[in-house]
């Protein structure tokens, strides 16, 4: 109903403009969202925002951006994810968005038990020579994880004991460390080479001063496919 209400106001203003100069329109109040689908066994899903369907089904691991018009500086918005075939509801979540803020919204879970996870994006620019990251652990069946950048010593550990289906806090790493090597391992008190899940070396796409979301998840929607450390650009000031 909110979308129809907005359209009706714009249409009324258009009619009035035929009679006199239009009044300046107020700037819309917006929040900004990045959407991700990591549901196992589903190649694509359909998103709804406040019961308005997002055009086109979205593929597994596909990233798309959206701005949402709010009616006030803070508003509860409903997010729903459906199967792209029979449109069965997989998950739904009501969350308060705030004006001019950015959010990551991820749907994932186990077969038959899906959830939507939302986290505000920290948009401050990283320090000079640094790269900002936030990680989401979407690898069902894996225990909590540790992440190292630039080596395997304690000073290179950037995330510790991140549980499945959770976000890390934002963190910064030296550009040359992140580009050299990223190690994802099962959590342990000290680094154990036998616990390494993924080694990502020579990460040429990582740039100094940039911000990224990384996601540990299968390479395809087949839950048995190899795990991948997905990398997505994030906004920053």
N, C-alpha and C positions, 0 to 999 in steps of 0.2 A: 504494500500500500504506500510506503514511503516514496518509492520510485514513481508511482503514478501521481502522487501528490506533487512532486517536484515538476513533473512534466506538465501538469495542468496549470501550475503557476506560470511556467515559461510560455505556454500557449496563450494565456490571458494577457501577459505582458506584450506579446507579439500583436494581438488584436488592438490593444491600447496604443501601440506605436503608430497605427494607421491614423490616429486622431491627433496625437501630440508627440513631442519628443519624449522618448522613454526615460524613466528615472534610472540612474546607474544601479546595476544589479549588485547585491552584496556578494562578497567573495565567499565561495562555499567553504565550509569547515570540512577538512579532510584528514583521514589517517591513511597510512600506506602499508600494504601487506605483500609479502613474498610467500607464495604457495608451493608446496612440494607434496608429491604422492610417492610413498614408499610402502604401499600395501602389498604384502606377499600374494602371489598367485593371481593378481589382477593387472592386466596390461594397461588399463586406463580407468579413470573414475570421472564422475561429474561433481562439480562443486556448486553449492548454493550459498549465497550471502543474503541473510534476512529474507529467505524464501524466493530470492531472485536467482535464477539459474545462470551460471557463467557460461558463455557460448563455447561450444566444442568440448568434447571429452579431453582430459589431460593425461598424457602418457606417463608411465612409470619413470620416476627420477626427473621428469620435466619440471622446469622452474618457470613460473610466470608471475608477473607483478600486477598489482591492482591498487587503485586508490578508491577509498570508500567515503562517500559523503555522509557526514554526521549531522544530526539536528542540534547538537550542543557540543560543548568542549569535551565532554566525556559521555559515551553512550554504549549501552550493551548491544552487541551485534551477534546474531546467531550464524554459525558456520555449520554446514551439513555436507557430508560426502556420500555419494550414491554410486552403486555399480553402474557402469555405462550401458550395460545391456538391459537388465530388467528394472533398473533404477531403485533397487532395494537399498534402503538406508544402511550405511556401514557405520557411521559415527556422526554425532552432532554435539556442538559445544557452544555455550553462550559465554561471551568474553567482553569485557569493557575495553574499548579502544579510546584513545585520547588524541586530541587535536595535534596534528603535525608530527606524530610519532610513527615509527616504523616497527613492523612486527614480522617475525618468521612464523609461518603456520604450516605444520607438518602432520599429515595423516599416515599412520602406520600401526603396527601391532602384530598379533599372532592371528593365524587363520581362524575366522569366526569371532575374533575379539579385537576390534579396532578402536583407536582413540585419536583425537585431534590434540596436538600439543602446540602451545603458543608461547612465544617468548619475545619480549621487546628487544629490538636491536639497539645496541650501544653505538651511536653514530659519531662519537668524537673521533677526530683524526688521530691515527697512531703517531707515536713519537718519531723523530727523524731517524731514518735507517731501520725502522721497525715495520712489522706487518701485524695487523690485528686479525684475530681468529675467534670464532666460536664454534664448538663442535656439538653435533647431535649424534647419539648412539642409537642406531636403528637396526642393529644386527641381532634379531631374535635368536636365542640359543647361545649367545656369547655372554660370558660373565662381564663384570665391570672391567673397564679398560684404563690403561695409562697411555699417554702420548709423549714422545720425545722428538725434539727437533734439533738437528745438527750433531747428534751423537747419542750415546746411551748412558751417560753419567748423570748423577742426580741433578746437577745444575742445568741439564738440558731437558729435564722433565717439565712439560708445560701443562699437562692435565694428569690428575691422579684419581683413580677409583671412580670413574664416571660410569654410572649404572645404565643399564639398557633402558631405552625410551626416556632419556633425559638430556637436557642441554647442559653444557659446561658454562661457567662464567666466561665473559670475554677475557682474552689474554693477548699479550703481545710477544712476538719472537723476533730475533734478529733476522733480517732479510736473508743474509747468507746462510744462516742455519736452516731456515725453512726451505730454501732452494736446494740445499745440499742433500738432505735426507730427512724423511719423516718416518718414525717407527711407531706403530700401534701394537700394543701388546696386552695380553691379559694382565689384570692388576696383580702386582706382587710388591712386597716391601722393598726389594732391590731388583734391579733389572735382571731378567733371565732370558737369554737368547732363545731358549726353547719355547718361551711364551709369546714370541713375536707372531702377530697375526698378519700384518702387512708391512712391507718396506717400500716406501715411495722415494726414489732417488732422482736427482737432477730435475727438480720441479721448475721448469723454465717459465711456466705461466704465472708464477707467483711474483708480484712486483712490490718493491719497497713503497710504503705509504698507502697500500691498498688494504681493504678489509674483506674477509672471506668467511663464509659458513662452510664447514667441512662436515660430511655425513658418512658415518661408517654403515654401509648397507650392502646387500647383494648387488652384483653387476646388472642383473636382470630381475624381473618380477618372479622368476623361479627361485624360491627360497634356498635351493640347493646350489645355486650358482656361486662362483667365487666372490668373496667380499671385495669391495672397492672403497677407497677413501675419496668420496665425491667432493668436488671443490666448486663453490659458487661465489660470484662477486656479491658484495654487500655495500649498501650506501654508507657514505660517511660525510661529515661536514666539510 
